[in-house]
Amino acid sequence: MSGKRSGDFSRLLGMMAPEFGEREPVDWSWLQAGWGVAGFPSDYVEFMSRYGSGGIEDSLYIVPPSVPGDPDEGGMVYVTENANGLVGSEPFSVLAWGVTIAGDILCWKVGHSDPDQWTVSVWKRNDLTSPWLDFDCGLSGFLVGMFLCEYATCPLSDETVWGCSAPKFLSDAYIRRCEEEGVLPWTGEPDPYAGRSIDGYS
């Protein structure tokens, strides 16, 4: 991991505990071949190893990695297709790594041959004039910047994680286990609807 990305990821670990994270099983060679890239940013590889895909404060979702052709509704392919449809005639292409509850899309610009030089580009849903915002950092640097309010204004439509000094992360795997056990993952309380059918009857 490059020096800056390594430092940003260390800062992220210090702010957002991986206690409820879980290693994402990723075949990186398969992922790279599927997207036609030389690799993925080293802090993203480390993020998948320590946290995995999942949500931050039930607001910002780090999507699971996938490749074109996968049935991944809501995953990397699906969100990337949406993002590139919003790029329009702009001279860049993006690869998505996150979404928010407000419909914002968080991406990398993938023009550089070195993935550790990819920078973050965000499509801010509620900005009707200039929705694409660029940041000279990677995934972990962007998240830390959000938590510490290091930008002039919040770059996302949903401000749940803006200035969040102790953000909570739950992996997809952890959330699934909670749901199977009849527990609301973000509160730890019993799910009153656990075991009921869609019409409200067991």
Buried (B, 14 or more C-beta within 10 A) or exposed (E): BBEBBBBBBBBBBEBBEBEBBBEBEBEEEEBBEBBEBEBBBBBBBBBBBBBBBBBBBBBBBBBBBBBEEBEBEEBBBBBBEBBBEBBEEEEEBBBBBBBBBBEBBBBBBBEEEEBBBBBBBBBBBEBEEEBBBEBEBBBBBBBBBBBBEEBEEBBBBBBBBBEBEEBBBBBBBBBEBBEEEEBBBEEEEEBEEBEEEEEEEE
